[in-house]
């Protein structure tokens, strides 16, 4: 019963917080309706304060409500108190060791978008969909996302303890990670049978587009007649790099545009001079594909330049900004979103493959939220040393001449931890 009462107070405070945040972000005639409703919510809160069985901790409830509010509209947003914001400003540009996690908020806690391949978190097998319940003994429920990221940073060689709940191990368990200077994976490429040029980009760090372009040219010299661009677990890198990667394969048309309520629309069109190849292309994605890689995949899919095989991507492509408040606190939130050429906001919809293939059979909150994911069946359970069915399906789509006559959204399953043979 006490949990229900707390929920009532939290919900009521969240409604008020929504109006207050709106007041901070901008006051104009459009807010008149909201301000008229403010009196109603204020009265509800005063009744709770007066009649609730005990005096509620309004400060704590308000902080939780603010973070819950921000999560409901933007899973990458944060509300930082004055002290937290000062610490954020002090440390945000300081080079430190990290554990290599890309994070967002899920269900009030901190969720894993993905672990950078080769990072301490990746070696500990943390992956997309995992929930971090605490960091250094501090519960992450209602913790600002930006503050969680600060707690994970520190001097290389030092350790940080996490309590983690994952789909593969739903019981909370302790994970100790040793911070390190995380190196982003390099672009790898090789020629496969059937003259397929395979390029793997687990990060679109600065310079990735240039490396991919060079790989394309080299593979064409080796005889490549078609390409697979593997963007699985590619969740890091500047958004501009995703635009540049799309341009490597796309010689005309819109790549993406950025727009927000107070951010003028900015568009990026393909530059024919920067396109390197027009050979057939298939892109592989999974639920850990995010950010710059999503921009590239969305552009190439919508322009019909490529087909996409795999899972719906995570959904993260927005311009985020810190908005200071009068009391020294701040909110960090998306002020503009990147859109696919079709007009869909990538952060809202992700990229849905033309051929959907399940990489992991373990359920996660992403599956619950995403009706576009194929249904998982018992036959899809992973087996040790199972072949990489995502790559196999990508090559099949790429090389079969009758692919266009087959259903566009077939479903398969695949083992998540895979290796790719040299031949």
N, C-alpha and C positions, 0 to 999 in steps of 0.2 A: 504493500500500500504506500509506503514511504517513497518507493521508486516512482509510483504514479504521480504522487504529489510533486516530487522534484521535477518530473517531466512537465507538469502543468506550469510550474514557475518558469522552467527553462523555455518552454514554447512561447509563453507570454512575453518574456523578456526578449526573445529572438525577434518577435514581431516588432517590438519597439525599436530594437537595434537596427532592424531593416530600414525603418523610417529615418533613424538618426544618421545612418551611413549615407542614405540618399541625400540627406540635408547637407552633409559634409561634401559629397562629390559634386553637388551642383544645385542651386536654388533657381527655379524658374516657375512659370505658370503651370507647367505640367505636374508640379508637386502639390498643387492645391488639394487634389483629392486625397493624397496621402496624409497631408496635414490635418484635414478634416477628420480622418480616421484616427489620428494620433490621440485625440481626447478619449476615444473609446478604449483604446489599449491602455492608456494611462489609468483610466478608472478600473479596468480589470486588474491591473497590477496593484493598485492601491487596495482593492478588495482582498487580494491574496495576502498582501502584507498585513492587513488588519485582521483577517479572519482565519488565515492558515493556522494549523495546530501549533506551530512554533515560528519564531522569527526567522525568515529565510536569509541565507547568506547572499545578499543581492550582488555583492562585488564578485564573488566566485561564480554565481549563476550568470552574471552579465558577461564575464570573460568567456565562459563556456558557450554562451549563446552567440556571442560575436563570432567565435571561431566556427561554430556550427552553421551560422548564417553564411559565412564566407565559403565554407566547404560546399554548401548546397548550390551555390551559383558558380563556384570555381574551385575545383579540387587542388589547385596549386596556389591558392591564396593563403595569406596569413594576416593575423592581427598581432602586432608586437606592442607590448607595454613600453613605456618610456625607457626603462632600463634595458629591456631586450633590444629595442631599436638602436640604442647607443652601442650596445655590444655588436649588433649586426653591422652598423656602419664602420665600426672599428676593425672588424675582421673580414668583411666581405671581399676585399681586394688583396688580402694577405695570403701568400702561398703557404699552404699547410698540407699535412698528410690527410688522407681521407680513406674511407673504406670502399668507395666506388659504387655507392647506391644512388639511383635516380628515384626520387620519392614524390608521392602525392598524398592527399588525405582520403581516407576511406572509412566510412562508418564512425567518424569522430577520432579515429586513430591514424597513425602514419602507415601508409601502404607503400609497397615496393612496385615501382614502374618496371624496373629491371636493374640488374647488377652489371656494371661495365665488365665485359669479358676480360678475364685475367686479373681482376681486382681481388682484394681480400674478401669482399662479399660474394663474388662469383665462386671463389675457391671454397667458401663455406656453403655453397649451393643455395644461397638466397636467390629467389627468383620472382618473376612477375606474379602478383596476387598475394604474396606473403604480407602479413600484418605485423608491424613492430609494436608490441604492447608497452615496452619501456626501454629507455636509453639511460644507462648509468644509474639505474634504479629509479628514474623519474618516469611516471606514467605518461604515455603520449596522448591519452584521451584529452582532447581540447588543447593539445600543445600546438602552438603555431608551427607550421611546416618549416618556415625559415629558421626558427629556433632549433628544431630537431636537426636540421642540417648543420647548424653550428656545433651542436653537441657531438656530432659524429666526427668532426674535424679535430685535428690535434697534431702534435709532433710525430713525425714518422717513427715507428718502433713502439709507440705507446699503444695500449689496448683499450677497448671499450666493450662493455658488456651490454648485450641486448636480450630482451625476452621476445621470442618470435612465435607466431602461430601461422602455420602454413597449411595448404590444402593436403599435402602429403603427410603432415604430422600436426593434426589439429590441436593436440595438447601443447600448451605453452612450454617452450624449452629455451634454455639459455644458450646463446651463441656469443663467443668471445672473438672479436676481430682485432687484428693488429693493423693499425693505420700505416699507410705507405704512400709514397708519391705515385699516384695511379698513372700508368701509361696507357693511353688510348690505343686500341688495336690498329695495326697497319692494314692497308688494303692488300688482299691477296688475290691472285688470279692464276688460272691454268687452263690449258686446252683439254677438253674432255672428249670422249668418243662421239661420233656423229658430228664432228666439227662444232661442238658447243663450247663457246668461251664462257667460263665460269668466273665471276668476280664476286668476292665476299667483302662486304663493308660492314663491320660490326660497330663502327663509329664513323660519323661524318664530321670528323674534326676538321679544323682549318687546313685546307690543301687537299682534302679528300677528292674533290671533283677533278683536280689536276691529275692526281694519281689514277683515278678511274679512267680518265681520258687517255692517259699514257698506256694503261693496261689494255684498253680497247684496241688501240693502234697496234700494240705488240701482238695481241691475240689474232688480229686480222692478218698480220704478216705470217703467223703460224698456220693460217688456214681456217680460222673461225668464220662460220657462216651464219651464226645465230648466237644470242647471248642470254645468260641467266645472271641477273643481278640479285644477290642474296643480301637482304636487309634485315634479317632476323637479329634480334637483340641490339639493333642499332638505335639507341635512345639518347645519344649524346652528340654534341656539335652545334655550331651556330646555324640558325635557320637559313641564312644566306647560302650556306653550303648545300643545303637541299635544293635550293633554286638552281645553283650552278650544276649540280649533278643531273637534274632533269634536263638542262640545256645540252648536256653531253649527248643525249639521245634524241632530243626534240629540237627540230629546226624551225618550227613555226607555231604560232598560236600562244594563248595565255598559259602561263605556268601557275601563277597564284596571284592573289591580291590580299592586302592587309587593310582592315577597316575596323574602326571602333566608334563608339558614340561621340567621342570628342577627338578622334584621330582621323584625319582626312584619308580617303581611299588612296592607296598606292598600289599600282599594278606592276607585274613583271612579265614581259613577253619574251618568248624564245628569240635568241639572236642567232640567225643562220650561220654566222661566222664562227660561233662557238660550238656548233653541233659537230660531232665526230663521226657518227655512224647512223645509218638508217636500216641496219639489219634487224631481223625479227628479235623481239625482246620479251622475256618473262621475268617478273620480279617476285621474289619470295618474301613474305612478311609473316610475323607472328605477333602475339599479344604484347611482346616486349619491344616492338618497333614503335618508335615515338619521335616527335619533334621534326627535325630536319629531314629524316628519312621518310616521314609521312608526307611531307610537302612534295618530295620527289616522286613518291609512289602515286599520290593523288593526281599530280599533273600528268604523268605518263599514262595513267589509267584513263582519265577523263578525255585526254586528247586522242585516245585509241592508239597510242604509240606502243603500248605494252599491255599484256595481260598480267594479272596478279594472282598468285597461288599462295595459299596458306590461311592464316587466321586474320580476323579483324584486328587492326592495329590499336594501340592504347588510346590515342586521342590526346595529343598535347602539341599545339602549335599556336602560341599566342605571345603577344608582347606584354610583359609584365612590368609594373612600375610601382615604386614605393610612394604612397601618398601620406605625407606627414599630417598629424592631427595637432590641434591647439595645445594639448597637454603634453606633447613630446612623444606620444605613441605614434604608430603608423599602421596603415594597412598596405599590404603588398598584393596586388591583384592584376588580372588581365585587363588592359585598357584597349586592346585591339586583338582581333583574331585573324589568322591566316585562313584563307578560303580556297577550296578546290575550284578549278575552272567551272564546275557545274554549279557553283554557288553555295555549296555546303561548307559550314565551318568545320575544319578538320578536328578541332578540339571537341566538338559536340558529337561527331559521327564516326571519327576515325576513318580508316580506309577499308572498305569491304571488298575482299578478293572476288574475282570473277569465278575462280575455282576454290572453294573452301576446303581446307584440309586441317584436321585437328592435329596439333603437335603434341599436346599433353592431354591425357585422359582424366587428370585429376580435376575435380570441380573447384571453382573459385568464385569470388564475388563478381569477377568480370563476366562470367558466363550468365550469372543471374541478371546482370544489368543489360546484357547484350543479346537481344533476340536473334541477331544475325548470325551468331555462332552456330555451327552445326551441332545437332544433338549427339551426345556421347553415348555409345553403346558398350555393353560389356566386352564385345569382341575387340574394342579399340584399346584394351589394356596394353601398356607397353611391355616389351620383352627385352631382356639383355641382348645387346649386340644386334638389335634389329636395324635393318637398313634405313637410310634416311628417305622416308617416303615423300617428304615435301620436295626434296630435290628430284626424286624420281618422277613425281607428278609434274613438276615444272618442265623437265626435259620432255616428258610425254606430250604435254600441251604444246611445247615449242616445236617438236619434230614431226608429230603426226599430221599428215596432210588432211585428214578428215576431222580435225578437231573442231572446226567451225560448225560441223553438222551435228555435234554431240551437245548434250545439255550443258549449260554454262555454269551451273552451280552444283557440281557433284561434290560428294563428301568422302573423305578418306581419313585415315588416322596415321599418326607417326610417332616414333619415339623422340622425346625431347632432347636427350643427351646423345648426340650423334657424332660420328666421325665420317670424314669424306676421304675415300681412298684416292691414291695418286693416279690410278688408272681407271 
